[in-house]
Amino acid sequence: MSDFSINFVQFTVKEENKKSDKSPDVTGNIEVPAEEVNALIAYLQNAERVLDWQDKEVVKIRLAGWNREIKKGPNQGDPFLSGKLSAPYVPQDKPAAESKPAADNNAFDF
């Protein structure tokens, strides 16, 4: 499976910048580096299809985000969400834990 790593940012829209009650609360961009395009396409074409909560076939993409603050400029101190999109995490098989024999509750030492 192809690995890819794509960044995104989301900024909170200030109330005074909203045009109507239907304006979004956050906006942002997903940035796909040119060198990641082929890996993303390969992933989408070859990834396992699963059913979502509506029983529609989907390809899952992992989303991880971190709360940040703008460090410079007129919006300094304002919060935003920074993150990455990637193939879902699949844990490697771990060796099975050693099991100890169960105690024999019917054994009596006299």
C-alpha positions as CSV (number, residue, x, y, z in Angstrom):
1,M,0.0,0.0,0.0
2,S,1.3,3.5,-0.8
3,D,2.2,5.8,2.0
4,F,1.3,9.4,1.8
5,S,1.3,12.4,4.1
6,I,-0.8,15.5,3.4
7,N,-1.1,18.6,5.6
8,F,-4.2,20.6,6.4
9,V,-5.1,23.7,8.3
10,Q,-8.5,25.0,9.6
11,F,-9.0,28.5,10.9
12,T,-12.0,29.7,13.0
13,V,-14.1,32.3,11.1
14,K,-14.6,35.3,13.3
15,E,-18.2,36.3,13.8
16,E,-17.6,39.7,12.3
17,N,-16.3,38.1,9.1
18,K,-19.3,35.8,8.6
19,K,-21.6,36.9,5.8
20,S,-24.7,35.1,7.0
21,D,-26.0,32.6,9.6
22,K,-25.1,29.8,7.1
23,S,-21.4,30.8,6.9
24,P,-19.0,28.1,8.0
25,D,-17.5,28.2,11.5
26,V,-14.1,27.0,10.2
27,T,-12.4,27.1,6.8
28,G,-9.1,25.9,5.6
29,N,-7.1,24.0,3.0
30,I,-5.8,20.6,2.3
31,E,-2.4,20.9,0.7
32,V,-1.2,17.9,-1.4
33,P,2.5,18.2,-2.2
34,A,3.2,17.5,-5.9
35,E,5.5,14.6,-4.9
36,E,2.6,13.0,-2.9
37,V,0.0,13.0,-5.7
38,N,0.9,9.6,-7.2
39,A,1.0,8.0,-3.8
40,L,-2.4,9.4,-2.8
41,I,-3.9,8.2,-6.1
42,A,-2.4,4.7,-5.7
43,Y,-3.7,4.5,-2.2
44,L,-7.3,5.5,-3.2
45,Q,-7.2,3.0,-6.1
46,N,-5.9,0.1,-4.0
47,A,-7.1,0.6,-0.5
48,E,-9.5,-1.7,1.2
49,R,-13.2,-0.6,0.8
50,V,-15.3,-0.7,3.9
51,L,-18.9,0.2,4.6
52,D,-19.6,3.4,6.5
53,W,-22.5,4.0,8.9
54,Q,-24.9,4.5,5.9
55,D,-23.7,1.2,4.3
56,K,-21.9,3.1,1.6
57,E,-18.6,1.8,0.3
58,V,-15.8,4.1,1.4
59,V,-12.0,4.4,1.5
60,K,-10.8,5.5,4.9
61,I,-8.1,8.2,5.3
62,R,-6.7,8.9,8.8
63,L,-7.0,12.4,10.1
64,A,-4.8,13.7,13.0
65,G,-5.0,17.3,14.2
66,W,-3.3,19.6,16.7
67,N,-4.6,22.8,18.3
68,R,-2.2,25.7,17.5
69,E,-2.0,29.5,17.8
70,I,-1.0,31.9,15.1
71,K,2.4,33.2,16.1
72,K,2.8,36.3,13.9
73,G,0.8,38.9,12.1
74,P,-2.4,40.7,12.7
75,N,-4.2,37.5,13.9
76,Q,-1.4,36.6,16.3
77,G,-2.8,34.5,19.2
78,D,-5.8,33.3,17.2
79,P,-6.4,29.5,17.4
80,F,-6.3,27.2,14.4
81,L,-6.1,23.5,13.8
82,S,-3.1,22.0,12.0
83,G,-3.0,18.4,10.9
84,K,-2.1,15.5,8.6
85,L,-4.0,13.1,6.4
86,S,-2.5,9.6,5.9
87,A,-3.4,6.0,5.4
88,P,-5.1,4.5,8.4
89,Y,-2.8,3.2,11.2
90,V,-2.6,-0.6,11.2
91,P,-0.8,-2.0,14.2
92,Q,1.8,-4.7,13.6
93,D,1.1,-8.1,14.9
94,K,2.3,-8.5,18.4
95,P,3.5,-11.8,19.8
96,A,0.8,-13.5,21.8
97,A,1.2,-13.1,25.6
98,E,2.4,-16.3,27.3
99,S,-0.5,-17.9,29.0
100,K,-0.1,-19.6,32.3
101,P,-2.0,-22.9,33.0
102,A,-5.1,-22.3,35.0
103,A,-4.9,-23.4,38.6
104,D,-6.6,-26.7,39.2
105,N,-9.3,-25.8,41.8
106,N,-10.2,-29.4,42.3
107,A,-6.8,-30.5,43.5
108,F,-6.2,-30.8,47.2
109,D,-2.9,-31.3,49.0
110,F,-3.3,-33.4,52.1
